[in-house]
Amino acid sequence: MLDQSTRAAILKLQQQGHSIHGMARALQVSRGAVRQVLRSGTEIVPTLVRQEKATPYRDQILELYARCKGNLVRVHEELVVSGAQFSYPALTAFCRHQGIGQEPKKPVGEYHFRPGQEMQHDTSGHRAEISGQPRPVQTASLVCCYSRVLFFELFPTFTRFDCKVFLTDALQYLPGACETCMIDNTHVVVLKGTGRDMVPVPEMAAFAERYGFHFQAHEKGDANRSARVERSFRYIETNFLAGRKFRDWEDANREAREWCDKVNAKFRDDLKASPRELFAVEQSHLKPLPIWVPPVYLLHQRLVDVEGYVSVDTNRYSVPNDFIGRQVEVRQTKDRVEIYRGPRLIASHTRILEPTGRKYRLPEHRHQRNQRPQRRDPCPEEKLLLARLPEAVGYLEALKKRYPGRVTLPLRRLLRLVNDYPRAPLLEVLQAATQYGLFDLERVESMVLCKLAREYFQIKPGPDDGEEG
């Protein structure tokens, strides 16, 4: 069928007196087509009126569509059983032409943003090869609407804690924040309501207030409102993730930041500039970051188990053995797991992002098998001995090495010796015991008694004790 411009040319050539053969040869169409246009006498393309095979079954199709819950495959199967003789594509074309099960498409809106007015944040699921195996990842992205500057990171999951970690990194990358952060109606940020009636979670509202912006959700079903950030996900999947392999999550996010630097510096035909050049204009309109950006952390209360570990996301992190059975506070940051006892930091581990169920022990927390860890603080018996007999500190250290992990009973026995016997002979015996490595306190006590018998219990002869005649 000839288009409207060709039909108009045929009518114009006829008015100029050209023959049918000349018009067909000039326009490279058949003479029959030229005659058909001349008979119609109009340049308007006629509409083909042709009944579709599914037209007689329209009422039955409407009934089956409702009964089969909109599944056209099932509708076609039921029509074939009832004797219909047309294909499944013919059914779908008929439903499309008749508007059955299809909503009329609406034209998309066009949005204009001034510098610093809005940034858009969203997440999307992808697959990436990390540590030698493909795994699902959550891609979190942030885009400045005026300059189109893009920043994204990869996460194994995306919780409210991960959202605050990502937004902190993104705002430091810019650096600064736009007035509004447009999001979808995600439960990570939304407490209740949708669109303009959305109420953010108090925790996230306080986070936004710290950086000088506020969250806003687009209306439900109006995905075009966040098209700036939505458009970037396909580019990330087909360009950044395509063919790349990463050693770990840290390597993936490092390469993501480098890729963002390259993309933001690239000239774009639709912008007639690069995003970085436009961002030079937008940066002065951003909300400045606070002078101190506090680290984002997730707080846990844990009881140290009998093996000297605390559990976070099924991963077990070691603590000093002195804190077994005690309550500790665990702060989970982006990169670290910090363990506090009161205000004091007692252990700091590299955070393992994925739940592995494994144990992670620091070298300083290792001890020999079947050996109790040494106390950092002296036990009460040792404190008393050092207070009453400070000269015997060398013997105490040697005694603790002789009985590692089970020195309490020897210390108690030595304390009894200090309480029961004079100071001077006891010190002399302990000096000799230290010199010869004698740690049997029974023998030490016997030596003290012998010394006392020789020096303190000697019997001198009296005047009446003469020799018998």
C-alpha positions in Angstrom: 0.0 0.0 0.0 1.3 3.4 -1.0 1.9 6.0 1.7 0.3 9.4 1.8 3.2 11.3 0.3 3.4 9.1 -2.7 -0.4 9.3 -3.3 -0.2 13.1 -3.1 2.7 13.1 -5.7 0.6 10.9 -8.1 -2.4 13.4 -7.9 0.0 16.3 -8.4 1.6 14.7 -11.5 -1.9 14.0 -12.9 -2.7 17.7 -12.6 0.5 18.5 -14.5 -0.7 16.3 -17.4 1.7 13.3 -17.0 0.7 9.9 -18.3 0.1 6.9 -16.0 3.1 5.1 -17.5 5.3 8.2 -16.9 4.1 8.6 -13.3 4.7 4.9 -12.5 8.2 5.0 -13.9 9.1 8.3 -12.1 7.8 7.1 -8.7 8.9 3.4 -9.3 5.4 2.0 -8.6 3.1 -0.2 -10.6 0.7 1.3 -13.1 -2.1 -0.5 -11.3 -1.3 1.3 -8.1 -1.3 4.6 -9.9 -4.8 3.8 -11.4 -6.1 2.9 -8.0 -5.0 6.2 -6.5 -6.5 8.1 -9.4 -9.8 6.3 -9.0 -9.9 7.1 -5.3 -9.1 10.8 -6.0 -7.7 11.4 -2.5 -4.3 11.3 -0.9 -5.6 9.9 2.3 -4.6 6.3 2.8 -7.8 4.1 3.0 -8.3 2.1 6.2 -8.4 -1.6 5.7 -11.5 -3.1 7.2 -11.0 -6.7 7.8 -12.8 -8.9 10.3 -10.5 -10.7 12.7 -11.0 -14.4 13.3 -11.6 -13.9 17.0 -14.4 -11.3 16.5 -17.3 -13.8 16.7 -15.9 -15.0 20.0 -15.7 -11.6 21.7 -18.3 -12.1 24.4 -16.9 -15.6 25.1 -13.3 -14.1 25.3 -14.5 -11.5 27.8 -16.1 -14.2 30.0 -13.1 -16.5 29.9 -10.7 -13.6 30.6 -12.4 -12.9 33.9 -12.8 -16.6 34.8 -9.1 -17.4 33.9 -7.9 -14.3 35.9 -6.3 -12.6 32.9 -4.3 -15.6 31.7 -4.6 -15.5 27.9 -2.9 -18.9 27.5 -5.8 -20.5 29.5 -8.3 -18.5 27.5 -7.0 -19.8 24.2 -7.0 -23.4 25.5 -10.7 -23.1 26.5 -11.6 -21.5 23.1 -9.9 -24.3 21.2 -11.8 -26.9 23.3 -15.0 -25.1 22.4 -14.2 -25.3 18.7 -12.4 -22.0 17.9 -10.0 -22.2 14.9 -7.4 -19.5 15.4 -3.9 -19.2 16.8 -2.8 -17.8 20.1 -1.1 -14.8 18.4 -4.4 -14.0 16.7 -6.1 -14.0 20.2 -3.4 -11.7 21.7 -3.7 -9.3 18.7 -7.5 -9.2 19.0 -7.2 -8.4 22.7 -4.7 -5.7 22.0 -6.9 -4.1 19.4 -10.0 -4.3 21.5 -8.3 -3.1 24.7 -9.1 -6.3 26.6 -6.8 -6.5 29.7 -4.7 -3.5 28.5 -4.6 0.0 29.9 -4.2 2.8 27.5 -0.7 4.2 27.6 -0.2 7.7 28.9 2.4 10.1 27.7 5.4 10.4 30.1 6.0 13.7 31.9 9.1 15.9 31.5 10.8 17.1 34.6 13.2 20.0 35.0 15.4 20.5 38.0 17.4 23.4 39.2 20.9 22.9 40.7 20.8 21.4 44.1 17.1 20.8 44.1 16.8 17.0 44.0 18.8 13.8 44.1 17.3 10.3 43.5 18.1 7.1 45.3 17.0 3.5 44.6 18.2 -0.1 44.6 18.1 -2.9 42.0 19.0 -6.6 42.1 21.8 -7.9 39.8 24.3 -10.7 39.6 28.0 -10.3 39.8 31.0 -12.7 40.1 32.6 -12.1 43.5 35.3 -14.4 45.0 35.1 -16.7 42.0 31.4 -17.4 42.0 28.3 -15.6 40.7 26.1 -14.3 43.4 23.1 -11.9 43.8 24.0 -8.3 44.7 22.0 -5.3 45.6 23.1 -2.2 43.6 22.4 1.0 45.5 22.6 4.1 43.3 22.3 7.9 43.8 22.0 10.5 41.0 22.0 14.3 41.2 19.0 15.3 38.9 20.5 18.5 37.5 24.1 17.4 36.8 23.4 13.6 36.4 26.5 12.8 38.6 26.2 9.1 39.5 27.4 7.1 42.5 26.7 3.5 43.3 27.9 0.6 45.5 27.2 -3.1 45.7 25.9 -4.9 48.9 25.0 -8.5 49.6 21.8 -7.3 51.3 20.2 -3.8 51.7 18.9 -3.1 55.1 18.3 0.3 56.9 21.8 0.1 58.2 23.2 -0.5 54.7 21.1 2.4 53.4 22.6 4.8 55.9 26.1 3.5 55.1 25.5 4.0 51.4 24.0 7.5 51.7 27.0 8.5 53.9 29.5 7.4 51.3 27.4 9.0 48.5 27.2 12.4 50.2 30.9 12.3 50.9 31.6 11.5 47.3 29.6 14.6 46.1 30.3 16.2 48.7 27.1 17.7 50.0 23.4 17.0 49.7 20.5 18.3 47.6 17.4 19.6 49.2 15.3 16.5 48.5 16.1 12.8 48.1 13.5 11.1 45.9 12.9 7.4 46.7 10.4 4.8 45.9 8.0 3.5 48.6 10.5 1.2 50.2 10.1 0.0 53.7 13.8 0.8 54.4 12.9 4.5 54.6 9.1 4.6 54.8 7.2 4.1 58.1 3.7 4.6 56.7 1.9 6.1 53.7 2.8 6.5 50.1 3.7 9.4 47.8 3.1 12.8 49.3 1.6 11.2 52.4 4.8 9.2 53.1 6.1 9.4 56.7 9.7 8.3 57.0 11.1 6.1 59.8 12.2 8.5 62.7 15.7 7.0 62.5 16.0 7.9 58.8 14.3 11.3 59.3 17.0 12.1 61.9 19.7 10.9 59.5 18.4 13.2 56.7 18.1 16.1 59.1 21.8 15.7 60.1 22.8 16.3 56.4 20.2 19.0 55.7 17.8 17.2 53.3 14.5 15.4 53.5 13.1 12.2 51.9 10.2 12.3 49.5 8.5 9.3 47.8 7.0 9.4 44.3 3.3 8.4 43.9 2.6 4.7 43.7 2.9 3.5 40.1 4.6 6.7 38.9 8.0 5.1 38.2 8.8 7.8 35.7 9.2 10.3 38.5 12.5 8.6 39.5 13.7 8.0 35.9 17.1 9.7 36.6 18.2 6.9 38.9 16.2 4.1 37.2 17.9 4.7 33.9 21.3 4.2 35.4 20.7 0.6 36.5 20.6 -0.8 32.9 23.8 1.0 32.2 25.5 -0.4 35.3 24.3 -4.0 34.4 25.3 -3.8 30.7 28.6 -1.9 31.1 30.1 -2.1 34.6 29.0 -5.7 35.6 29.5 -7.2 32.1 32.6 -9.4 32.1 34.0 -8.1 35.3 35.2 -10.3 38.2 35.9 -9.1 41.7 38.1 -10.6 44.5 35.8 -9.5 47.2 33.2 -6.8 48.1 35.8 -4.2 48.9 37.4 -4.7 45.4 34.0 -4.5 43.8 33.1 -1.2 45.4 36.6 0.2 44.7 36.2 -0.5 41.0 32.6 0.9 41.1 34.0 4.2 42.5 36.6 4.3 39.7 34.0 3.6 37.1 31.8 6.4 38.5 34.7 8.8 38.2 35.2 7.8 34.5 31.5 8.0 33.6 30.9 11.3 35.4 33.8 12.8 33.4 32.6 11.5 30.0 30.9 14.0 27.6 27.2 13.3 27.0 25.4 14.3 23.8 22.1 14.8 25.5 23.6 17.1 28.1 26.1 18.9 25.7 28.6 18.6 28.6 29.9 16.0 31.0 28.2 15.5 34.4 31.3 16.8 36.2 31.1 20.1 34.2 27.5 20.5 35.2 28.3 19.5 38.8 30.7 22.4 39.0 27.6 24.7 38.7 25.5 22.5 41.1 28.0 22.1 43.8 27.7 25.6 45.2 23.9 24.9 45.7 24.4 21.7 47.7 23.9 21.6 51.5 27.4 21.4 53.0 28.4 18.4 55.1 28.6 18.8 58.8 32.2 19.5 60.2 32.2 16.0 61.7 30.5 13.1 60.0 29.9 10.4 62.7 30.5 6.8 61.7 27.3 4.8 61.0 27.1 1.7 63.2 24.6 -0.9 64.3 24.5 -1.6 68.0 24.2 -5.1 69.5 24.3 -6.4 73.1 26.0 -9.7 73.4 27.1 -12.2 76.1 30.5 -13.7 75.4 30.1 -17.5 75.1 32.3 -20.1 76.8 34.6 -20.3 73.9 35.4 -16.5 74.0 33.3 -15.4 71.0 30.4 -13.1 70.2 28.1 -13.7 67.3 27.0 -11.1 64.7 25.1 -12.2 61.6 26.1 -15.9 62.3 29.8 -14.8 62.2 31.7 -15.3 65.5 34.3 -12.8 66.6 36.8 -13.4 69.4 37.3 -11.4 72.5 39.9 -11.6 75.3 39.3 -14.7 77.4 39.0 -12.5 80.6 35.5 -11.4 79.4 34.0 -14.9 79.0 30.5 -14.9 80.4 30.3 -11.1 80.5 28.0 -8.7 78.8 29.6 -6.6 76.0 28.5 -4.0 73.4 29.2 -4.7 69.8 29.3 -1.9 67.2 29.0 -3.0 63.6 30.3 -0.4 61.2 30.8 -0.5 57.4 34.2 -2.2 57.7 34.8 -3.1 61.3 33.2 -5.0 64.2 34.2 -3.2 67.4 33.6 -4.8 70.8 33.3 -2.6 73.9 33.2 -3.4 77.6 31.7 -0.2 79.0 33.6 2.7 77.5 36.7 0.7 76.6 37.4 -1.0 73.3 38.5 -4.6 74.0 38.6 -6.0 70.4 38.4 -4.8 66.8 37.8 -7.1 63.8 37.5 -6.7 60.1 33.8 -7.1 59.3 32.8 -10.1 57.2 29.9 -8.8 55.0 28.3 -12.2 54.3 27.0 -14.7 56.9 29.5 -17.6 56.9 28.9 -19.2 60.4 32.7 -19.3 60.9 34.9 -18.3 63.8 37.3 -15.3 63.5 40.0 -15.1 66.2 42.6 -12.4 66.5 46.2 -13.7 67.1 46.4 -12.0 70.5 43.3 -14.0 71.6 44.9 -17.4 71.0 45.9 -19.6 73.9 47.4 -23.1 74.2 45.1 -26.1 74.3 44.1 -27.3 77.8 45.6 -24.3 79.3 43.7 -21.5 81.1 44.5 -18.0 80.0 46.6 -16.0 82.5 44.8 -13.3 84.4 45.7 -9.8 83.6 45.0 -8.6 87.1 46.6 -10.3 90.1 44.3 -12.5 92.2 43.4 -11.4 95.7 45.9 -13.8 97.3 48.7 -12.4 95.2 47.7 -8.9 96.1 47.9 -9.7 99.8 51.3 -11.4 99.5 52.7 -8.4 97.6 51.4 -6.1 100.3 52.7 -8.1 103.3 55.9 -9.5 101.8 57.0 -7.3 98.8 60.6 -8.7 99.0 59.2 -12.1 97.8 58.1 -10.8 94.4 60.7 -12.9 92.6 59.6 -16.1 94.3 55.9 -15.3 93.4 56.7 -14.9 89.7 58.7 -18.1 89.7 55.8 -19.9 91.5 53.3 -18.7 88.9 55.4 -20.0 86.1 55.8 -23.3 87.9 52.0 -23.6 88.3 50.5 -21.9 85.2 46.7 -21.5 85.5 46.5 -23.3 88.8 48.5 -21.1 91.2 45.7 -20.2 93.5 46.2 -23.1 96.0 50.0 -22.6 96.3 49.4 -18.9 96.8 47.0 -19.5 99.6 49.4 -21.9 101.3 52.2 -19.4 101.0 49.9 -16.7 102.4 49.3 -19.0 105.4 53.1 -19.3 105.9 53.4 -15.5 105.9 50.6 -15.2 108.5 52.0 -18.0 110.8 55.8 -17.6 110.8 58.2 -14.7 111.6 59.2 -12.5 108.7 63.0 -12.8 108.8 63.4 -16.6 108.7 60.7 -16.9 106.1 62.5 -14.5 103.8 65.8 -16.3 104.2 64.1 -19.6 103.3 62.3 -18.1 100.3 65.5 -16.6 99.0 67.2 -20.1 99.2 64.1 -21.7 97.6 64.3 -19.2 94.7 68.0 -19.9 94.2 67.5 -23.7 94.1 64.1 -23.7 92.4 62.2 -25.2 95.3 58.5 -24.8 94.9 57.3 -27.6 97.2 55.7 -25.5 99.9 55.7 -28.5 102.4 59.5 -28.6 102.2 59.6 -24.8 102.4 57.6 -25.0 105.7 59.9 -27.7 107.0 62.9 -25.5 106.3 61.3 -22.6 108.2 60.5 -24.9 111.2 64.1 -26.2 111.2 65.5 -22.6 111.1 63.2 -21.6 113.9 64.2 -24.7 116.0 67.9 -23.8 115.7 67.7 -20.1 116.3 64.7 -19.5 118.5 64.3 -22.7 120.6 67.9 -23.4 121.9 68.0 -24.7 125.6 70.8 -23.1 127.6 72.1 -25.1 130.8 71.3 -23.6 134.2 73.5 -23.5 137.4 71.8 -26.6 138.8 72.4 -28.5 135.6 76.0 -29.8 136.6 77.5 -33.2 136.0 76.4 -35.9 138.4 79.1 -37.4 140.6 
